[in-house]
Amino acid sequence: MILKKLSILHYKNIQQLEILFSPKINCFFGNNGMGKTNLLDAIYYLSFCKSYMNTPDNQLIYHTEDMCVIQGNYDYDDHEEEVFCVIRRKQRKQFRRNKKEYEKLSEHIGLLPLVMVSPEDSRLIQGGSEERRRFVDLIISQQDKAYLHALIQYNKALLQRNSMLRNQLVDEALYEALEVQLSRYGGLIYEKRQEMVNSFIPVFNAYYRTICGSDGYESVDLCYVSQLANEELREMLVRNRERDRILGYTSIGVHKDELEMKLNNSLIRRTGSQGQNKTYLTALKLAQFAFLDQKGQTLPILLLDDIFDKLDAVRVEQIIQLVGNSNFGQIFITDTNRKYLDEILANMEQDYALFKVDQGSIQSMENI
């Protein structure tokens, strides 16, 4: 899958843009705050119907305008795909595939597989367990529609049960019906998450070792922790129903799962340096790419936003060699200067494009 052309109107600080991309490496350089990340975020939006930074839709529109538009034209294996999105203030956003609007945005997830590596990823380590659950869910949902459906249905039942608990309702038959749904969908979610983490760990470890190179090797691990490991969810929900009424929310279920991220057998958020954290997150995302490549129907797009900051020369060199590998498809890379970008391009034997970003304007270096 290749993004051939991107058109943007009034998205964040990008006023108007139509840009053609290389099918392999696309490098963007410019000072901070110029719009490099906004460009990658627009590409991300076309895949996931939302901003990578979880920015509310109305804040994506340039402040003097009433709407913003993003359109991507893709080479998708043996055919073309056009994805169009328009966001208007105080209105429902429209998402269209080949000029046909989706009835449900969830139908779009997985069509355009994508992995983004960004400074925002630090929330995976430093944030709460919901961030790490979201990471796992995003990986599985891109290639497993049954999982995405189960996740949506589980969350609907959870919201309804929580509403009953907050309002102190005592309709036992309705509680039982909701708990049957939570158990059914929660069991599938648990099994899929466990399967994904087990297959993910060896790939993640391999990427971490590669990036570390001869500079040394720290042991890393991922531990999936769930209340469903030892007991069926329905039994726990029934047993905890009265306690949950007192609390006002559902205290048991896959919405409480945790993905422990470890470095040298300790939680990395407690012991990791900035460089170790950056290496950990980069390896995590490259493993995500490999997982989607193996499970999906087409090669994902890879977005690398300012990934060289806070890494030593050895680890930078290893990443540069990795992204030049033929195992990767189309890649978008940003940096504040051309040093690392020029190193990547110097080692490339494939097609590439270099762009300068300034105040929301993006210009190909071929035209400068």
C-alpha positions in Angstrom: 0.0 0.0 0.0 1.4 3.4 -1.0 0.1 6.9 -0.3 0.6 8.6 -3.7 -1.0 12.0 -3.0 -2.2 13.9 0.0 -4.4 17.0 -0.1 -5.0 19.1 3.0 -7.1 22.2 3.7 -7.0 24.1 7.0 -5.7 21.1 9.1 -4.0 22.6 12.1 -1.4 25.0 10.8 -1.4 23.6 7.3 -3.6 26.0 5.3 -3.5 24.4 1.9 -1.4 21.6 0.5 -1.3 19.1 -2.3 1.8 16.9 -2.3 3.1 13.8 -4.2 5.1 11.3 -2.3 7.9 8.8 -3.0 6.7 5.2 -2.8 9.7 4.4 -0.5 11.3 7.1 1.7 9.9 10.6 2.4 12.0 12.9 4.6 10.8 16.2 6.1 13.0 18.7 7.9 12.4 22.0 9.6 12.3 23.7 13.0 10.0 22.6 15.7 6.4 24.0 15.4 6.6 24.3 11.6 4.1 21.5 10.8 6.1 18.3 10.3 4.1 16.4 13.0 0.8 17.9 11.7 1.5 16.4 8.3 2.1 13.0 9.8 -1.0 13.4 12.0 -3.1 14.1 8.9 -1.9 10.8 7.3 -2.6 9.0 10.6 -6.1 10.5 10.6 -6.9 9.0 7.3 -6.2 5.5 8.7 -7.8 5.8 12.1 -10.5 8.6 11.8 -8.8 10.5 14.7 -5.7 12.4 15.6 -2.7 10.5 17.0 -2.5 13.1 19.7 -6.2 12.5 20.7 -6.8 16.1 19.8 -10.6 16.9 19.7 -11.8 17.2 16.1 -12.9 20.9 16.4 -9.4 21.8 17.5 -7.9 20.3 14.3 -9.5 23.0 12.2 -7.4 26.1 11.7 -8.7 28.7 14.2 -10.1 31.2 11.6 -11.9 28.5 9.5 -15.2 26.6 9.8 -13.9 23.2 8.4 -10.9 21.2 7.4 -10.4 18.6 4.7 -8.0 15.7 4.3 -7.8 13.5 1.2 -5.5 10.6 0.4 -5.0 8.8 -2.9 -3.5 5.3 -2.4 -2.0 2.6 -4.6 -3.5 -0.4 -2.9 -1.9 -3.6 -4.3 -3.7 -3.9 -7.7 -6.2 -1.0 -7.4 -6.6 2.6 -6.2 -8.3 3.8 -3.1 -9.4 7.4 -2.4 -10.1 8.3 1.3 -11.8 11.7 2.0 -12.5 13.3 5.3 -14.2 16.6 6.1 -14.5 18.0 9.7 -16.9 20.8 10.4 -17.4 22.7 13.6 -20.3 21.3 15.7 -21.2 18.7 13.1 -20.6 15.1 12.5 -17.5 14.4 10.5 -17.8 12.7 7.1 -15.5 9.9 6.1 -15.7 8.5 2.5 -14.0 5.7 0.7 -14.1 6.0 -3.1 -16.8 8.7 -2.7 -19.1 6.4 -0.6 -19.7 7.5 3.0 -19.2 5.0 5.8 -22.2 4.2 8.0 -19.9 3.3 10.9 -16.3 4.6 11.2 -15.3 1.2 12.6 -15.8 -0.2 9.1 -12.8 1.8 8.0 -10.3 0.6 10.7 -7.8 -1.9 9.2 -8.2 -0.8 5.6 -5.1 1.4 5.7 -2.7 -0.2 8.2 -0.2 2.2 9.7 2.3 2.5 12.5 3.5 5.8 14.0 6.5 6.4 16.2 6.4 9.7 18.0 7.5 11.6 21.1 3.8 11.2 22.2 4.6 7.5 22.7 6.2 8.3 26.1 2.6 8.0 27.4 2.8 4.3 26.8 5.5 4.1 29.5 4.5 6.9 31.8 0.7 6.9 31.4 -2.0 4.8 32.9 -2.9 1.2 32.0 -5.6 2.5 29.6 -2.8 3.8 27.3 -1.2 0.3 27.1 -4.5 -1.4 26.6 -5.2 1.0 23.7 -1.9 0.1 22.2 -2.7 -3.6 22.2 -6.3 -3.0 21.0 -5.1 -0.9 18.1 -2.7 -3.6 16.9 -5.3 -6.4 17.0 -8.2 -4.3 15.7 -6.3 -3.4 12.5 -6.3 -7.0 11.3 -9.1 -8.7 13.3 -12.7 -7.4 12.7 -14.1 -9.9 15.2 -11.9 -8.5 17.9 -12.9 -4.9 17.1 -16.6 -5.9 17.2 -16.1 -7.6 20.6 -14.4 -4.6 21.9 -17.2 -2.3 20.8 -19.9 -4.6 22.3 -18.0 -5.0 25.5 -17.7 -1.3 26.0 -21.4 -0.8 25.3 -22.4 -3.3 27.9 -19.9 -1.9 30.4 -21.3 1.6 30.0 -24.8 0.3 30.6 -23.8 -1.7 33.7 -21.8 1.3 35.1 -24.9 3.6 34.6 -27.0 1.1 36.5 -24.5 0.9 39.3 -24.2 4.7 39.6 -28.0 5.1 39.8 -28.3 2.2 42.3 -30.7 0.2 40.1 -31.6 -3.3 41.3 -32.9 -4.9 38.2 -31.2 -8.3 38.7 -32.4 -9.7 35.3 -30.8 -6.8 33.5 -27.6 -7.1 35.4 -27.5 -10.8 34.5 -28.1 -10.1 30.8 -25.3 -7.5 30.8 -22.9 -9.8 32.7 -23.5 -12.5 30.1 -22.5 -10.1 27.4 -19.5 -8.9 29.3 -18.3 -12.4 29.9 -18.8 -13.5 26.3 -17.0 -10.6 24.7 -14.5 -10.2 27.5 -13.4 -13.8 27.2 -12.7 -13.3 23.5 -10.8 -10.1 24.2 -8.7 -11.8 26.8 -7.8 -14.7 24.6 -6.9 -12.5 21.6 -4.8 -10.1 23.8 -2.9 -13.1 25.4 -2.2 -14.6 22.0 -1.0 -11.3 20.5 1.4 -10.5 23.4 2.9 -14.0 23.3 3.6 -13.8 19.6 4.8 -10.1 19.9 7.4 -10.6 22.6 10.1 -12.4 20.5 9.9 -9.9 17.7 10.1 -7.0 20.2 13.1 -8.5 21.8 14.9 -9.0 18.5 14.3 -5.3 17.5 15.5 -4.1 20.8 18.8 -6.1 20.6 19.3 -4.9 17.0 18.9 -1.2 17.9 21.3 -1.6 20.9 23.9 -3.2 18.7 27.4 -3.7 20.1 26.7 -0.9 22.6 25.3 -3.5 25.1 22.2 -5.4 25.7 19.5 -4.8 28.4 16.8 -7.5 28.8 13.3 -6.3 28.0 9.9 -8.0 28.5 6.2 -7.5 28.3 3.8 -9.1 30.8 0.1 -9.2 30.2 -1.8 -9.1 33.5 -5.6 -9.9 33.6 -8.1 -10.8 36.2 -9.4 -13.4 33.7 -6.3 -15.4 33.9 -7.6 -17.6 36.8 -11.4 -17.3 36.7 -14.3 -16.8 34.3 -15.5 -13.2 34.2 -19.2 -13.9 34.7 -18.6 -15.5 38.1 -16.5 -12.6 39.2 -19.1 -10.1 38.1 -21.9 -11.8 40.0 -19.7 -12.1 43.1 -18.7 -8.5 43.0 -22.1 -7.0 42.1 -22.9 -5.6 45.6 -19.4 -4.2 46.0 -19.7 -2.6 42.5 -22.9 -0.9 43.6 -21.1 0.7 46.5 -18.2 1.8 44.3 -20.5 3.0 41.5 -18.6 1.2 38.7 -17.5 -2.2 37.4 -14.3 -3.1 39.2 -13.7 -6.5 37.3 -13.1 -7.1 33.7 -10.7 -6.8 30.7 -11.0 -3.0 31.0 -8.7 -3.4 34.0 -6.0 -5.4 32.1 -2.4 -4.2 32.3 0.6 -4.6 30.0 3.6 -4.3 32.2 6.6 -2.9 30.3 9.9 -4.2 31.8 13.6 -3.4 31.5 16.0 -5.7 33.3 13.1 -7.3 35.2 11.9 -3.9 36.6 9.1 -1.6 35.3 10.8 0.7 32.8 8.8 3.7 34.0 10.8 3.4 37.2 14.3 2.7 36.0 14.6 3.6 32.3 16.7 6.5 31.1 15.5 8.7 28.3 17.6 6.8 25.8 16.4 3.4 27.1 12.8 4.6 27.0 13.2 5.8 23.4 14.9 2.6 22.3 12.1 0.5 24.1 9.3 2.4 22.4 11.0 2.3 18.9 11.5 -1.4 19.2 7.9 -1.8 20.3 6.6 0.1 17.3 8.8 -1.8 14.8 7.5 -5.0 16.3 4.0 -3.7 15.8 4.8 -3.1 12.1 6.2 -6.7 11.8 3.0 -8.1 13.5 0.7 -6.1 11.1 2.8 -7.1 8.1 2.5 -10.8 9.0 -1.2 -10.8 9.9 -2.6 -8.2 7.4 -3.4 -8.1 3.7 -1.0 -5.3 2.8 2.3 -3.7 3.9 1.6 -0.9 6.5 2.9 2.7 6.2 5.5 3.7 8.8 5.6 7.2 10.2 8.7 8.2 12.2 8.4 11.5 13.9 11.5 12.9 15.5 12.8 9.5 16.6 16.5 10.3 16.7 16.3 12.8 19.6 17.8 11.4 22.9 19.5 8.4 21.2 23.2 7.8 21.1 25.1 7.5 17.8 25.1 3.7 17.9 21.4 3.4 18.3 20.7 6.1 15.7 22.9 4.1 13.2 21.1 0.9 13.8 17.7 2.5 13.3 19.0 4.1 10.0 20.1 0.7 8.8 16.7 -0.8 9.8 14.5 1.6 8.0 16.5 1.3 4.8 15.8 -2.4 4.8 13.6 -3.8 2.0 11.3 -5.3 4.7 9.7 -1.9 5.1 7.4 -0.3 2.5 6.6 3.4 2.4 8.2 5.5 5.2 7.7 9.1 6.3 10.5 10.5 8.6 10.8 13.9 10.2 13.7 15.6 11.9 14.7 19.1 12.9 17.8 19.1 10.7 19.1 17.2 7.7 22.0 15.3 9.3 20.3 12.0 10.0 18.0 12.3 7.0 20.9 12.8 4.6 22.6 9.7 6.2 19.5 7.6 5.5 19.2 8.9 2.0 22.9 8.3 1.3 22.5 4.6 2.2 19.3 4.2 0.1 19.3 2.4 -3.2 15.6 3.0 -3.6 13.4 6.0 -4.5 13.2 8.9 -2.0 12.0 12.4 -1.7 13.2 15.3 0.6 11.0 18.1 1.8 11.5 21.4 3.7 8.7 22.4 6.2 8.2 26.0 7.2 5.2 27.6 8.8 2.8 25.0 7.5 4.2 25.1 4.0 5.9 22.0 2.6 8.2 22.3 -0.4 10.1 19.6 -2.3 13.8 20.1 -2.3 13.7 19.3 -6.1 11.9 22.7 -6.5 14.4 24.7 -4.3 
